[in-house]
Amino acid sequence: MTLFVTGASGFLGSHVLPLLLEAGHYVVAPTRRRLSFDHLSLLSVNTRTEDYLTPGIVPWDQIDAVLHLAASGVKSSHRNWADALEFNVVGTQRLLNAVTRYASKRPAFIMTRTFYEHLVHKSPALLENPYIATKRAAAELVTMWAETYPGPVSFATVFQVFGPGDDPANVLSYAAKQIASGEPATFGSGRGLRDWIYIDDAAQALVAAVNAAISHPANSPLKQDIGTGKLLSIREMIETLAAIAPVETNPSITFDASRDRPDVEVVLKASHLPCGWHPSTAPDAGVAALLASF
């Protein structure tokens, strides 16, 4: 198939892209950064080019599926309202307009969501986060668009992805870095429960989600979850990291409940895994790989 993939140079996208190419698909990937490898079945489109969504640059008449991974503000170190609105809301609407106007094969449209979007009714403060608020707004746009779109539409809710190459400010990456270097690290209470999924599993789950979406009827969006369906606390994951660290690092880990964020109580786990897919990386193996990357 020919797939149009946004966010191909991101943490998740950079793991999904090789799997799609290895499966024999032709991929068109708009990206601001040069991709780390060259491949004959990959067309990297410079998003700095004006109107890169037009047929003159993207072969819309050949596209069989659109995988919309791109988002602004995923990482707290690169999060602000202006960019989140521009890329997550306006950017998604531009993409929907292009698919409607130019994609003659009515490709399957698969969009990732954050699990936090499903928890705003329990914790309205989550909407103060530009990333969560604008991703939720973008999902509403796609939901309304799907009512008249004649092709299949799917949402893939992504849970707590972790692994080598993730943003160093993320809790497990920060913990692994501090532990590997023998430096002290302080966290909140760590009692928050999350559905942790290792990056390789998440990428494979997304490929399975694309395959499931393509065969889905166009009457209502298919809802799929990119997670494991199991919950572990943040503290358990950090303590697993510390337990497997070399003795000589002698990690100093402190948990301080006064540092907890307001969303510490919100809990959700995956319940609709892509058809035929199951995670293969145990949490201890995942954190071991993460620690080894530092």
Secondary structure, DSSP 8 states (H G I E B T S, - for coil): -EEEEESTTSTTHHHHHHHHHHTT-EEEEEESS--SS--TTEEEEETTSTTTTSTTTS-GGG--EEEE---S-SSGGG--HHHHIIIIIIHHHHHHHHHHHH-TT--EEEEEEEGGGGGTTT-GGGGGSHHHHHHHHHHHHHHHHHTT-SS-EEEEEE-EEE-TTS-TTSHHHHHHHHHHHT--EEES----EE-EEEHHHHHHHHHHHHHHHHTS-TTS-EEEEES-S--EEHHHHHHHHHHHS-GGG---EEE-GGG--GGGG---------TT------HHHHHHHHHHT-
